[in-house]
Amino acid sequence: MKHTESRTTGDLVLSTADITKKFGGLVALADVSVRVAPASIVGLVGPNGAGKSTLFNVMSGYLRPTSGSVFIDGVEQTRRSGPQRRATMGVARTFQHPELFSDLTIREHLVLAKRVRSAPRRLWTDLLKVSGLRMSTATRDDTVDALLEDLSLTDDAERLAVGLPLGVARRVEVGRALITDPRVVLLDEPSSGLDESETRDLAQVLRDARIRHSVALVLVEHDVDLVLGLSDEVYVLDFGKLIAHGTPEEIRRDPAVRAAYLGDDPGTAAPDSPAPEPAGLPR
């Protein structure tokens, strides 16, 4: 199921048009178009090898597509900007495996991320300052304090990143993205490795972030329940092709999605037998 959309690229914080990416003879993505409206939550799901991570890398500037276009706030950026430039344009990203500095505190991670957003070349200078001076009074920042509160990290703010529980480390990653005042955050498997309680906490953090920061969120996730519970719109990829796009309820009912997740053709079911629910697609 695919929607007919009236929005132009100028109405969107991030969009792709007919993205194709080939690695040699392998077609990882084929004519994929995704549209992200301001302050929306968009989910990208699909079986392993569907092309989700490749699309994320194209959107964030880590990969250039073989063909097709990427737009940020309606301006074509496909070959004009890499990941650092896109970050300064308001496209932030987290990664599946949190990459934190073991000798920095949670607060210092946010302070450093804020500084790098305004002056990317200062990264190593600031790291040296942190090692020698622990950022002194620069660690006291109203914006940082407010974000720590939003993320329920205030009590752990002075804790070093080494040995942090995964659920806390994920929230630090989200915080590093949000402190840069982005227009859109790309979240790569944010619930990976989290237990049920941690996943619920993360979901609430993301709901609150969308409202408090007026930021759009794009999730690549294997946890389909999480995506369907959070997203305004969901895109489903399979073997590099977009097979469905719609609201969570539309995605739950889509026969192409059922076929992708069940590995069979729902049209072969007996006429009087309801199609089974794919795993992760609750009623």
Buried (B, 14 or more C-beta within 10 A) or exposed (E): BBEEBEEEBEBBBBBBBEBBBBEEEEBBBBBBBBBBBBBBBBBBBBBEEBBBBBBBBBBBBBBEBBBBBBBBBEEEBBEEBBEEBBBBBBBBBBBBEBEBBEEBBBBBBBBBBBBBBEEEEEEEEBBEBBEEEBBEEBBEBEEBBEBBEBBBBBEBBEBBBEEBEBBBBBBBBBBBBBBBBBBBBBBBBBBBBBEEEBBBBBBEBBBEBBEEBEBBBBBBBBBBBBBBBBBBBBBBBBBBBBBBBBBBEBBBBBBBBBBBBBEEEBEEBEEEEEBEBBEBBEE
